[in-house]
């Protein structure tokens, strides 16, 4: 075998190994919400996102909306859904995003991660790209509502984290979504 052929074979092997490594990484590390477990497994607030109102920097007014500050809390931010093979913001999602924008404005120091998701149809590459377009569409809409872009990040999970693992239109409709994660 020539040196050139060996080099091509080595490059191909590296690419295959890298692809296999990425395929095995289905579980993403959850976004750090600033909470940790205290003694006995009880939740304790960190980074000023919960606890008493003296450490919240005005967050107690936000708590009046019956929003919890437990680990994994979405701070009242609601999921929005998309039509099949689309990243266009639906009219029903616009009202939800306006409400989300108002809630985000009540927590000025919080960073918001917008996670785009897809149903199980399509290739992994296509679904990751579609999930990213959905997350970016939501980010753009929230920026049009007055939120600063530096507080909004995006990530795509494609079809890797279904809300409903079933097959069929009702399950797929639940999986075509953008969700929100909050950190400080």
PyMOL commands that place a pseudoatom at each C-alpha (Angstrom):
pseudoatom trace, name=CA, resn=UNK, resi=1, chain=A, elem=C, hetatm=0, pos=[0.000, 0.000, 0.000]
pseudoatom trace, name=CA, resn=UNK, resi=2, chain=A, elem=C, hetatm=0, pos=[1.319, 3.449, -0.856]
pseudoatom trace, name=CA, resn=UNK, resi=3, chain=A, elem=C, hetatm=0, pos=[1.888, 6.192, 1.686]
pseudoatom trace, name=CA, resn=UNK, resi=4, chain=A, elem=C, hetatm=0, pos=[-0.947, 8.187, 0.159]
pseudoatom trace, name=CA, resn=UNK, resi=5, chain=A, elem=C, hetatm=0, pos=[-3.359, 5.246, 0.499]
pseudoatom trace, name=CA, resn=UNK, resi=6, chain=A, elem=C, hetatm=0, pos=[-2.293, 4.688, 4.105]
pseudoatom trace, name=CA, resn=UNK, resi=7, chain=A, elem=C, hetatm=0, pos=[-2.873, 8.342, 4.896]
pseudoatom trace, name=CA, resn=UNK, resi=8, chain=A, elem=C, hetatm=0, pos=[-6.362, 8.229, 3.367]
pseudoatom trace, name=CA, resn=UNK, resi=9, chain=A, elem=C, hetatm=0, pos=[-7.168, 5.075, 5.323]
pseudoatom trace, name=CA, resn=UNK, resi=10, chain=A, elem=C, hetatm=0, pos=[-5.988, 6.651, 8.582]
pseudoatom trace, name=CA, resn=UNK, resi=11, chain=A, elem=C, hetatm=0, pos=[-8.061, 9.792, 7.979]
pseudoatom trace, name=CA, resn=UNK, resi=12, chain=A, elem=C, hetatm=0, pos=[-11.110, 7.652, 7.205]
pseudoatom trace, name=CA, resn=UNK, resi=13, chain=A, elem=C, hetatm=0, pos=[-10.587, 5.649, 10.402]
pseudoatom trace, name=CA, resn=UNK, resi=14, chain=A, elem=C, hetatm=0, pos=[-10.340, 8.834, 12.485]
pseudoatom trace, name=CA, resn=UNK, resi=15, chain=A, elem=C, hetatm=0, pos=[-13.567, 10.171, 10.942]
pseudoatom trace, name=CA, resn=UNK, resi=16, chain=A, elem=C, hetatm=0, pos=[-15.402, 6.877, 11.571]
pseudoatom trace, name=CA, resn=UNK, resi=17, chain=A, elem=C, hetatm=0, pos=[-14.193, 6.728, 15.174]
pseudoatom trace, name=CA, resn=UNK, resi=18, chain=A, elem=C, hetatm=0, pos=[-15.249, 10.333, 15.745]
pseudoatom trace, name=CA, resn=UNK, resi=19, chain=A, elem=C, hetatm=0, pos=[-18.701, 9.654, 14.283]
pseudoatom trace, name=CA, resn=UNK, resi=20, chain=A, elem=C, hetatm=0, pos=[-19.121, 6.566, 16.456]
pseudoatom trace, name=CA, resn=UNK, resi=21, chain=A, elem=C, hetatm=0, pos=[-18.084, 8.570, 19.496]
pseudoatom trace, name=CA, resn=UNK, resi=22, chain=A, elem=C, hetatm=0, pos=[-20.680, 11.245, 18.747]
pseudoatom trace, name=CA, resn=UNK, resi=23, chain=A, elem=C, hetatm=0, pos=[-23.386, 8.659, 18.127]
pseudoatom trace, name=CA, resn=UNK, resi=24, chain=A, elem=C, hetatm=0, pos=[-22.774, 7.249, 21.585]
pseudoatom trace, name=CA, resn=UNK, resi=25, chain=A, elem=C, hetatm=0, pos=[-23.248, 10.654, 23.224]
pseudoatom trace, name=CA, resn=UNK, resi=26, chain=A, elem=C, hetatm=0, pos=[-27.032, 10.723, 23.248]
pseudoatom trace, name=CA, resn=UNK, resi=27, chain=A, elem=C, hetatm=0, pos=[-27.344, 12.205, 26.726]
pseudoatom trace, name=CA, resn=UNK, resi=28, chain=A, elem=C, hetatm=0, pos=[-26.428, 15.849, 26.972]
pseudoatom trace, name=CA, resn=UNK, resi=29, chain=A, elem=C, hetatm=0, pos=[-25.142, 17.320, 30.204]
pseudoatom trace, name=CA, resn=UNK, resi=30, chain=A, elem=C, hetatm=0, pos=[-28.023, 19.254, 31.748]
pseudoatom trace, name=CA, resn=UNK, resi=31, chain=A, elem=C, hetatm=0, pos=[-27.746, 23.000, 31.997]
pseudoatom trace, name=CA, resn=UNK, resi=32, chain=A, elem=C, hetatm=0, pos=[-26.499, 24.045, 35.425]
pseudoatom trace, name=CA, resn=UNK, resi=33, chain=A, elem=C, hetatm=0, pos=[-29.402, 25.905, 36.989]
pseudoatom trace, name=CA, resn=UNK, resi=34, chain=A, elem=C, hetatm=0, pos=[-27.381, 27.088, 39.972]
pseudoatom trace, name=CA, resn=UNK, resi=35, chain=A, elem=C, hetatm=0, pos=[-29.020, 24.668, 42.389]
pseudoatom trace, name=CA, resn=UNK, resi=36, chain=A, elem=C, hetatm=0, pos=[-27.407, 21.874, 44.288]
pseudoatom trace, name=CA, resn=UNK, resi=37, chain=A, elem=C, hetatm=0, pos=[-28.490, 19.288, 46.838]
pseudoatom trace, name=CA, resn=UNK, resi=38, chain=A, elem=C, hetatm=0, pos=[-27.915, 20.177, 50.463]
pseudoatom trace, name=CA, resn=UNK, resi=39, chain=A, elem=C, hetatm=0, pos=[-27.684, 17.799, 53.384]
pseudoatom trace, name=CA, resn=UNK, resi=40, chain=A, elem=C, hetatm=0, pos=[-30.296, 15.070, 53.302]
pseudoatom trace, name=CA, resn=UNK, resi=41, chain=A, elem=C, hetatm=0, pos=[-31.002, 15.665, 49.619]
pseudoatom trace, name=CA, resn=UNK, resi=42, chain=A, elem=C, hetatm=0, pos=[-32.972, 18.857, 50.208]
pseudoatom trace, name=CA, resn=UNK, resi=43, chain=A, elem=C, hetatm=0, pos=[-32.708, 21.493, 47.544]
pseudoatom trace, name=CA, resn=UNK, resi=44, chain=A, elem=C, hetatm=0, pos=[-30.724, 24.571, 48.371]
pseudoatom trace, name=CA, resn=UNK, resi=45, chain=A, elem=C, hetatm=0, pos=[-30.621, 27.691, 46.296]
pseudoatom trace, name=CA, resn=UNK, resi=46, chain=A, elem=C, hetatm=0, pos=[-27.415, 28.764, 44.662]
pseudoatom trace, name=CA, resn=UNK, resi=47, chain=A, elem=C, hetatm=0, pos=[-26.409, 31.821, 42.675]
pseudoatom trace, name=CA, resn=UNK, resi=48, chain=A, elem=C, hetatm=0, pos=[-29.256, 33.893, 44.139]
pseudoatom trace, name=CA, resn=UNK, resi=49, chain=A, elem=C, hetatm=0, pos=[-31.970, 32.146, 42.118]
pseudoatom trace, name=CA, resn=UNK, resi=50, chain=A, elem=C, hetatm=0, pos=[-34.123, 31.064, 45.040]
pseudoatom trace, name=CA, resn=UNK, resi=51, chain=A, elem=C, hetatm=0, pos=[-34.425, 31.019, 48.792]
pseudoatom trace, name=CA, resn=UNK, resi=52, chain=A, elem=C, hetatm=0, pos=[-35.381, 34.080, 50.784]
pseudoatom trace, name=CA, resn=UNK, resi=53, chain=A, elem=C, hetatm=0, pos=[-36.256, 37.336, 49.094]
pseudoatom trace, name=CA, resn=UNK, resi=54, chain=A, elem=C, hetatm=0, pos=[-33.182, 39.109, 50.505]
pseudoatom trace, name=CA, resn=UNK, resi=55, chain=A, elem=C, hetatm=0, pos=[-30.915, 37.008, 48.251]
pseudoatom trace, name=CA, resn=UNK, resi=56, chain=A, elem=C, hetatm=0, pos=[-33.088, 37.107, 45.160]
pseudoatom trace, name=CA, resn=UNK, resi=57, chain=A, elem=C, hetatm=0, pos=[-32.506, 40.628, 43.980]
pseudoatom trace, name=CA, resn=UNK, resi=58, chain=A, elem=C, hetatm=0, pos=[-36.210, 41.342, 43.521]
pseudoatom trace, name=CA, resn=UNK, resi=59, chain=A, elem=C, hetatm=0, pos=[-37.115, 37.795, 42.508]
pseudoatom trace, name=CA, resn=UNK, resi=60, chain=A, elem=C, hetatm=0, pos=[-39.809, 37.571, 45.221]
pseudoatom trace, name=CA, resn=UNK, resi=61, chain=A, elem=C, hetatm=0, pos=[-42.188, 39.544, 42.979]
pseudoatom trace, name=CA, resn=UNK, resi=62, chain=A, elem=C, hetatm=0, pos=[-41.684, 36.939, 40.276]
pseudoatom trace, name=CA, resn=UNK, resi=63, chain=A, elem=C, hetatm=0, pos=[-42.599, 34.178, 42.744]
pseudoatom trace, name=CA, resn=UNK, resi=64, chain=A, elem=C, hetatm=0, pos=[-46.125, 35.632, 43.073]
pseudoatom trace, name=CA, resn=UNK, resi=65, chain=A, elem=C, hetatm=0, pos=[-47.010, 33.880, 39.802]
pseudoatom trace, name=CA, resn=UNK, resi=66, chain=A, elem=C, hetatm=0, pos=[-46.893, 30.555, 41.707]
pseudoatom trace, name=CA, resn=UNK, resi=67, chain=A, elem=C, hetatm=0, pos=[-43.594, 29.718, 40.009]
pseudoatom trace, name=CA, resn=UNK, resi=68, chain=A, elem=C, hetatm=0, pos=[-41.369, 27.302, 41.889]
pseudoatom trace, name=CA, resn=UNK, resi=69, chain=A, elem=C, hetatm=0, pos=[-37.630, 27.656, 42.258]
pseudoatom trace, name=CA, resn=UNK, resi=70, chain=A, elem=C, hetatm=0, pos=[-36.892, 23.959, 42.517]
pseudoatom trace, name=CA, resn=UNK, resi=71, chain=A, elem=C, hetatm=0, pos=[-34.106, 22.351, 40.473]
pseudoatom trace, name=CA, resn=UNK, resi=72, chain=A, elem=C, hetatm=0, pos=[-35.182, 22.052, 36.859]
pseudoatom trace, name=CA, resn=UNK, resi=73, chain=A, elem=C, hetatm=0, pos=[-37.775, 24.804, 37.191]
pseudoatom trace, name=CA, resn=UNK, resi=74, chain=A, elem=C, hetatm=0, pos=[-38.611, 26.534, 33.943]
pseudoatom trace, name=CA, resn=UNK, resi=75, chain=A, elem=C, hetatm=0, pos=[-39.602, 29.768, 35.781]
pseudoatom trace, name=CA, resn=UNK, resi=76, chain=A, elem=C, hetatm=0, pos=[-43.028, 29.696, 34.163]
pseudoatom trace, name=CA, resn=UNK, resi=77, chain=A, elem=C, hetatm=0, pos=[-41.562, 29.491, 30.664]
pseudoatom trace, name=CA, resn=UNK, resi=78, chain=A, elem=C, hetatm=0, pos=[-43.777, 27.444, 28.402]
pseudoatom trace, name=CA, resn=UNK, resi=79, chain=A, elem=C, hetatm=0, pos=[-42.785, 25.163, 25.551]
pseudoatom trace, name=CA, resn=UNK, resi=80, chain=A, elem=C, hetatm=0, pos=[-43.764, 26.206, 22.027]
pseudoatom trace, name=CA, resn=UNK, resi=81, chain=A, elem=C, hetatm=0, pos=[-44.567, 23.780, 19.221]
pseudoatom trace, name=CA, resn=UNK, resi=82, chain=A, elem=C, hetatm=0, pos=[-43.921, 23.774, 15.477]
pseudoatom trace, name=CA, resn=UNK, resi=83, chain=A, elem=C, hetatm=0, pos=[-45.577, 22.368, 12.403]
pseudoatom trace, name=CA, resn=UNK, resi=84, chain=A, elem=C, hetatm=0, pos=[-44.038, 19.428, 10.567]
pseudoatom trace, name=CA, resn=UNK, resi=85, chain=A, elem=C, hetatm=0, pos=[-40.752, 20.256, 8.821]
pseudoatom trace, name=CA, resn=UNK, resi=86, chain=A, elem=C, hetatm=0, pos=[-41.046, 23.926, 9.776]
pseudoatom trace, name=CA, resn=UNK, resi=87, chain=A, elem=C, hetatm=0, pos=[-39.203, 26.436, 11.918]
pseudoatom trace, name=CA, resn=UNK, resi=88, chain=A, elem=C, hetatm=0, pos=[-41.831, 29.176, 11.435]
pseudoatom trace, name=CA, resn=UNK, resi=89, chain=A, elem=C, hetatm=0, pos=[-43.313, 30.560, 14.651]
pseudoatom trace, name=CA, resn=UNK, resi=90, chain=A, elem=C, hetatm=0, pos=[-46.985, 29.569, 14.740]
pseudoatom trace, name=CA, resn=UNK, resi=91, chain=A, elem=C, hetatm=0, pos=[-49.629, 32.119, 15.759]
pseudoatom trace, name=CA, resn=UNK, resi=92, chain=A, elem=C, hetatm=0, pos=[-50.446, 30.174, 18.935]
pseudoatom trace, name=CA, resn=UNK, resi=93, chain=A, elem=C, hetatm=0, pos=[-46.746, 30.178, 19.831]
pseudoatom trace, name=CA, resn=UNK, resi=94, chain=A, elem=C, hetatm=0, pos=[-46.526, 33.968, 19.490]
pseudoatom trace, name=CA, resn=UNK, resi=95, chain=A, elem=C, hetatm=0, pos=[-48.786, 34.542, 22.505]
pseudoatom trace, name=CA, resn=UNK, resi=96, chain=A, elem=C, hetatm=0, pos=[-46.823, 31.959, 24.501]
pseudoatom trace, name=CA, resn=UNK, resi=97, chain=A, elem=C, hetatm=0, pos=[-43.529, 33.620, 23.577]
pseudoatom trace, name=CA, resn=UNK, resi=98, chain=A, elem=C, hetatm=0, pos=[-44.878, 37.053, 24.564]
pseudoatom trace, name=CA, resn=UNK, resi=99, chain=A, elem=C, hetatm=0, pos=[-45.763, 35.632, 27.992]
pseudoatom trace, name=CA, resn=UNK, resi=100, chain=A, elem=C, hetatm=0, pos=[-42.338, 33.962, 28.215]
pseudoatom trace, name=CA, resn=UNK, resi=101, chain=A, elem=C, hetatm=0, pos=[-40.635, 37.256, 27.326]
pseudoatom trace, name=CA, resn=UNK, resi=102, chain=A, elem=C, hetatm=0, pos=[-42.458, 39.030, 30.160]
pseudoatom trace, name=CA, resn=UNK, resi=103, chain=A, elem=C, hetatm=0, pos=[-41.386, 36.308, 32.622]
pseudoatom trace, name=CA, resn=UNK, resi=104, chain=A, elem=C, hetatm=0, pos=[-37.784, 36.451, 31.401]
pseudoatom trace, name=CA, resn=UNK, resi=105, chain=A, elem=C, hetatm=0, pos=[-37.734, 40.231, 31.889]
pseudoatom trace, name=CA, resn=UNK, resi=106, chain=A, elem=C, hetatm=0, pos=[-38.679, 39.661, 35.554]
pseudoatom trace, name=CA, resn=UNK, resi=107, chain=A, elem=C, hetatm=0, pos=[-35.415, 37.776, 36.113]
pseudoatom trace, name=CA, resn=UNK, resi=108, chain=A, elem=C, hetatm=0, pos=[-32.875, 40.232, 34.675]
pseudoatom trace, name=CA, resn=UNK, resi=109, chain=A, elem=C, hetatm=0, pos=[-29.725, 38.271, 35.531]
pseudoatom trace, name=CA, resn=UNK, resi=110, chain=A, elem=C, hetatm=0, pos=[-30.903, 34.940, 34.177]
pseudoatom trace, name=CA, resn=UNK, resi=111, chain=A, elem=C, hetatm=0, pos=[-29.504, 33.390, 31.022]
pseudoatom trace, name=CA, resn=UNK, resi=112, chain=A, elem=C, hetatm=0, pos=[-32.000, 31.529, 28.856]
pseudoatom trace, name=CA, resn=UNK, resi=113, chain=A, elem=C, hetatm=0, pos=[-31.102, 28.507, 26.773]
pseudoatom trace, name=CA, resn=UNK, resi=114, chain=A, elem=C, hetatm=0, pos=[-33.562, 27.705, 23.981]
pseudoatom trace, name=CA, resn=UNK, resi=115, chain=A, elem=C, hetatm=0, pos=[-33.502, 24.015, 23.051]
pseudoatom trace, name=CA, resn=UNK, resi=116, chain=A, elem=C, hetatm=0, pos=[-34.834, 23.013, 19.636]
pseudoatom trace, name=CA, resn=UNK, resi=117, chain=A, elem=C, hetatm=0, pos=[-36.329, 19.537, 19.189]
pseudoatom trace, name=CA, resn=UNK, resi=118, chain=A, elem=C, hetatm=0, pos=[-37.752, 17.476, 16.311]
pseudoatom trace, name=CA, resn=UNK, resi=119, chain=A, elem=C, hetatm=0, pos=[-39.847, 14.388, 15.821]
pseudoatom trace, name=CA, resn=UNK, resi=120, chain=A, elem=C, hetatm=0, pos=[-38.163, 11.120, 14.889]
pseudoatom trace, name=CA, resn=UNK, resi=121, chain=A, elem=C, hetatm=0, pos=[-38.649, 11.432, 11.139]
pseudoatom trace, name=CA, resn=UNK, resi=122, chain=A, elem=C, hetatm=0, pos=[-35.655, 12.535, 9.088]
pseudoatom trace, name=CA, resn=UNK, resi=123, chain=A, elem=C, hetatm=0, pos=[-31.947, 11.891, 9.399]
pseudoatom trace, name=CA, resn=UNK, resi=124, chain=A, elem=C, hetatm=0, pos=[-29.971, 12.820, 12.484]
pseudoatom trace, name=CA, resn=UNK, resi=125, chain=A, elem=C, hetatm=0, pos=[-28.169, 15.592, 10.591]
pseudoatom trace, name=CA, resn=UNK, resi=126, chain=A, elem=C, hetatm=0, pos=[-31.404, 17.015, 9.192]
pseudoatom trace, name=CA, resn=UNK, resi=127, chain=A, elem=C, hetatm=0, pos=[-33.131, 16.946, 12.583]
pseudoatom trace, name=CA, resn=UNK, resi=128, chain=A, elem=C, hetatm=0, pos=[-30.192, 18.638, 14.321]
pseudoatom trace, name=CA, resn=UNK, resi=129, chain=A, elem=C, hetatm=0, pos=[-30.262, 21.397, 11.695]
pseudoatom trace, name=CA, resn=UNK, resi=130, chain=A, elem=C, hetatm=0, pos=[-34.055, 21.774, 11.954]
pseudoatom trace, name=CA, resn=UNK, resi=131, chain=A, elem=C, hetatm=0, pos=[-33.857, 21.883, 15.766]
pseudoatom trace, name=CA, resn=UNK, resi=132, chain=A, elem=C, hetatm=0, pos=[-31.259, 24.650, 15.506]
pseudoatom trace, name=CA, resn=UNK, resi=133, chain=A, elem=C, hetatm=0, pos=[-33.437, 26.625, 13.063]
pseudoatom trace, name=CA, resn=UNK, resi=134, chain=A, elem=C, hetatm=0, pos=[-36.366, 26.316, 15.498]
pseudoatom trace, name=CA, resn=UNK, resi=135, chain=A, elem=C, hetatm=0, pos=[-34.269, 27.494, 18.451]
pseudoatom trace, name=CA, resn=UNK, resi=136, chain=A, elem=C, hetatm=0, pos=[-32.901, 30.408, 16.403]
pseudoatom trace, name=CA, resn=UNK, resi=137, chain=A, elem=C, hetatm=0, pos=[-36.407, 31.388, 15.250]
pseudoatom trace, name=CA, resn=UNK, resi=138, chain=A, elem=C, hetatm=0, pos=[-37.550, 31.545, 18.884]
pseudoatom trace, name=CA, resn=UNK, resi=139, chain=A, elem=C, hetatm=0, pos=[-34.427, 33.525, 19.857]
pseudoatom trace, name=CA, resn=UNK, resi=140, chain=A, elem=C, hetatm=0, pos=[-35.036, 36.013, 17.037]
pseudoatom trace, name=CA, resn=UNK, resi=141, chain=A, elem=C, hetatm=0, pos=[-38.686, 36.442, 18.020]
pseudoatom trace, name=CA, resn=UNK, resi=142, chain=A, elem=C, hetatm=0, pos=[-37.762, 37.011, 21.688]
pseudoatom trace, name=CA, resn=UNK, resi=143, chain=A, elem=C, hetatm=0, pos=[-35.200, 39.601, 20.609]
pseudoatom trace, name=CA, resn=UNK, resi=144, chain=A, elem=C, hetatm=0, pos=[-37.927, 41.355, 18.585]
pseudoatom trace, name=CA, resn=UNK, resi=145, chain=A, elem=C, hetatm=0, pos=[-39.909, 41.464, 21.840]
pseudoatom trace, name=CA, resn=UNK, resi=146, chain=A, elem=C, hetatm=0, pos=[-37.068, 43.386, 23.491]
pseudoatom trace, name=CA, resn=UNK, resi=147, chain=A, elem=C, hetatm=0, pos=[-34.882, 40.731, 25.102]
pseudoatom trace, name=CA, resn=UNK, resi=148, chain=A, elem=C, hetatm=0, pos=[-31.131, 41.200, 24.652]
pseudoatom trace, name=CA, resn=UNK, resi=149, chain=A, elem=C, hetatm=0, pos=[-29.543, 38.540, 22.465]
pseudoatom trace, name=CA, resn=UNK, resi=150, chain=A, elem=C, hetatm=0, pos=[-26.614, 38.041, 24.844]
pseudoatom trace, name=CA, resn=UNK, resi=151, chain=A, elem=C, hetatm=0, pos=[-29.038, 36.515, 27.380]
pseudoatom trace, name=CA, resn=UNK, resi=152, chain=A, elem=C, hetatm=0, pos=[-30.368, 33.966, 24.870]
pseudoatom trace, name=CA, resn=UNK, resi=153, chain=A, elem=C, hetatm=0, pos=[-28.410, 30.904, 23.752]
pseudoatom trace, name=CA, resn=UNK, resi=154, chain=A, elem=C, hetatm=0, pos=[-29.543, 28.064, 21.523]
pseudoatom trace, name=CA, resn=UNK, resi=155, chain=A, elem=C, hetatm=0, pos=[-28.934, 24.350, 21.301]
pseudoatom trace, name=CA, resn=UNK, resi=156, chain=A, elem=C, hetatm=0, pos=[-30.411, 21.624, 19.123]
pseudoatom trace, name=CA, resn=UNK, resi=157, chain=A, elem=C, hetatm=0, pos=[-31.193, 18.143, 20.336]
pseudoatom trace, name=CA, resn=UNK, resi=158, chain=A, elem=C, hetatm=0, pos=[-32.777, 17.050, 17.064]
pseudoatom trace, name=CA, resn=UNK, resi=159, chain=A, elem=C, hetatm=0, pos=[-34.854, 13.943, 17.777]
pseudoatom trace, name=CA, resn=UNK, resi=160, chain=A, elem=C, hetatm=0, pos=[-32.623, 12.761, 20.658]
pseudoatom trace, name=CA, resn=UNK, resi=161, chain=A, elem=C, hetatm=0, pos=[-34.857, 13.890, 23.557]
pseudoatom trace, name=CA, resn=UNK, resi=162, chain=A, elem=C, hetatm=0, pos=[-38.474, 13.203, 22.653]
pseudoatom trace, name=CA, resn=UNK, resi=163, chain=A, elem=C, hetatm=0, pos=[-41.217, 14.543, 24.906]
pseudoatom trace, name=CA, resn=UNK, resi=164, chain=A, elem=C, hetatm=0, pos=[-43.328, 11.574, 23.769]
pseudoatom trace, name=CA, resn=UNK, resi=165, chain=A, elem=C, hetatm=0, pos=[-41.426, 8.447, 22.661]
pseudoatom trace, name=CA, resn=UNK, resi=166, chain=A, elem=C, hetatm=0, pos=[-44.402, 7.081, 20.737]
pseudoatom trace, name=CA, resn=UNK, resi=167, chain=A, elem=C, hetatm=0, pos=[-44.964, 7.017, 17.008]
pseudoatom trace, name=CA, resn=UNK, resi=168, chain=A, elem=C, hetatm=0, pos=[-47.821, 8.693, 15.212]
pseudoatom trace, name=CA, resn=UNK, resi=169, chain=A, elem=C, hetatm=0, pos=[-48.905, 12.271, 14.683]
pseudoatom trace, name=CA, resn=UNK, resi=170, chain=A, elem=C, hetatm=0, pos=[-49.942, 13.007, 18.288]
pseudoatom trace, name=CA, resn=UNK, resi=171, chain=A, elem=C, hetatm=0, pos=[-46.509, 11.961, 19.608]
pseudoatom trace, name=CA, resn=UNK, resi=172, chain=A, elem=C, hetatm=0, pos=[-44.653, 13.670, 16.780]
pseudoatom trace, name=CA, resn=UNK, resi=173, chain=A, elem=C, hetatm=0, pos=[-46.575, 16.915, 17.363]
pseudoatom trace, name=CA, resn=UNK, resi=174, chain=A, elem=C, hetatm=0, pos=[-45.388, 16.968, 21.004]
pseudoatom trace, name=CA, resn=UNK, resi=175, chain=A, elem=C, hetatm=0, pos=[-41.787, 16.413, 19.921]
pseudoatom trace, name=CA, resn=UNK, resi=176, chain=A, elem=C, hetatm=0, pos=[-41.649, 19.332, 17.442]
pseudoatom trace, name=CA, resn=UNK, resi=177, chain=A, elem=C, hetatm=0, pos=[-40.878, 21.974, 20.037]
pseudoatom trace, name=CA, resn=UNK, resi=178, chain=A, elem=C, hetatm=0, pos=[-38.602, 24.551, 21.608]
pseudoatom trace, name=CA, resn=UNK, resi=179, chain=A, elem=C, hetatm=0, pos=[-38.064, 24.409, 25.367]
pseudoatom trace, name=CA, resn=UNK, resi=180, chain=A, elem=C, hetatm=0, pos=[-36.416, 26.802, 27.784]
pseudoatom trace, name=CA, resn=UNK, resi=181, chain=A, elem=C, hetatm=0, pos=[-33.750, 26.271, 30.415]
pseudoatom trace, name=CA, resn=UNK, resi=182, chain=A, elem=C, hetatm=0, pos=[-32.769, 28.985, 32.873]
pseudoatom trace, name=CA, resn=UNK, resi=183, chain=A, elem=C, hetatm=0, pos=[-29.401, 29.602, 34.527]
pseudoatom trace, name=CA, resn=UNK, resi=184, chain=A, elem=C, hetatm=0, pos=[-27.733, 32.506, 36.234]
for i in range(1, 184): cmd.bond("trace and resi %d" % i, "trace and resi %d" % (i + 1))
show_as sticks, trace
zoom trace
